[in-house]
Amino acid sequence: MDEDDDDYEPDFEAAEDTEQILNKLDNAPPEESPDRPPVVALGPFKMPEPQALTSEEVMENGKNTVARVFSVMQTLEDPALKKNKAGINRLAASTYDREAWVTIVTRLATRAPAGLEDTGDVIKSEGGDAKVTLGDNIRDALYLYVLEDFRHRIETAVAWLCEEWYNDRIQEKAGAVTTSHYDKWVLRVLDGMMPYLDARDKVLTRFLGEIPRLTAEMLERVKGLCRDPAMVNLALTSLLYLVMMRPPVREIALDAVEDVWRSCKFILNLPHAKYLTLGR
């Protein structure tokens, strides 16, 4: 009996402290109370439909979006400093530089609203009859962007106007009744550049040589430069370039030179004018 008593060692569990007791009470299931409302299962949640925007709000939000895009373009690297060597088979707008953003913006202005101008998707201005579209708002922003520094952004202007010309031809081929934008915006760009041209600028010659189509009305703007004796050489050099390098517009360019020859006496002795008129 003494040996059995010595081997007996009862196990005493340690008493729980106050913190452990409180934790158990917190984790315990709540007791049913007659005053507690019954548990109701929640059904599927559905977001309410957004409030429809008015036409004015749509146009205002569109203008803000376009302004943010152009602010991004102005902060990107100048593509002239980094040549893209991908070649003619490269994908448009795949480099995420300023050239890519220009491609996106010009196609949003020209292709996205194509065919929608005459379907009522327009907003009347406060004047009454005038109509404004989101595409026109993007075009206005492009026009101002080019004129801010037209000597360094002439490539942007040419790319934009090429898109306008291409889209006009596609719409005409499809038989869609749309407004022709190309002629309108070429004349606006010319009117915007003319007052700020310098006699040594080559940007006018490059612009006239690279846009896809020239008309007699466009060359009237060039002829208008001849009213300033300091700008005569620039105007005639540009016309000479068209005669030599753009055969499809040779006749209207020669007509413009002949008109200048007849109407502006102070250029009678200029070699470019003599060469062109005698060659005709």
Number of C-alpha atoms within 10 A of each C-alpha: 5 6 7 7 8 8 8 8 7 6 6 6 6 6 7 8 8 8 9 11 10 11 10 10 11 10 8 9 8 8 7 8 8 7 6 8 7 9 6 6 6 6 6 5 6 6 5 6 6 6 6 8 10 9 13 12 11 13 18 13 13 16 16 10 13 18 14 11 15 18 11 13 19 11 10 13 12 15 12 10 7 9 8 10 7 8 7 7 6 11 10 13 14 11 12 10 17 20 22 16 20 20 18 14 22 23 18 16 24 23 17 13 15 20 14 15 18 12 9 9 14 17 17 13 11 8 7 8 9 10 15 15 18 22 23 16 16 22 20 14 17 21 20 14 17 22 17 11 11 20 15 13 15 18 17 20 23 20 17 27 24 18 20 24 18 16 19 21 14 14 17 14 9 9 9 14 14 15 14 15 16 21 16 11 18 23 16 12 18 17 14 16 17 14 9 11 17 13 13 10 13 14 18 20 18 15 18 22 18 16 16 16 16 19 11 14 12 18 21 14 15 24 19 14 19 20 13 9 13 13 18 24 19 22 23 26 16 22 28 21 16 22 19 11 12 16 10 12 17 17 15 18 27 20 15 18 25 16 13 22 19 10 13 14 9 14 19 14 10 13 11 18 23 16 11 18 13 7 8 10
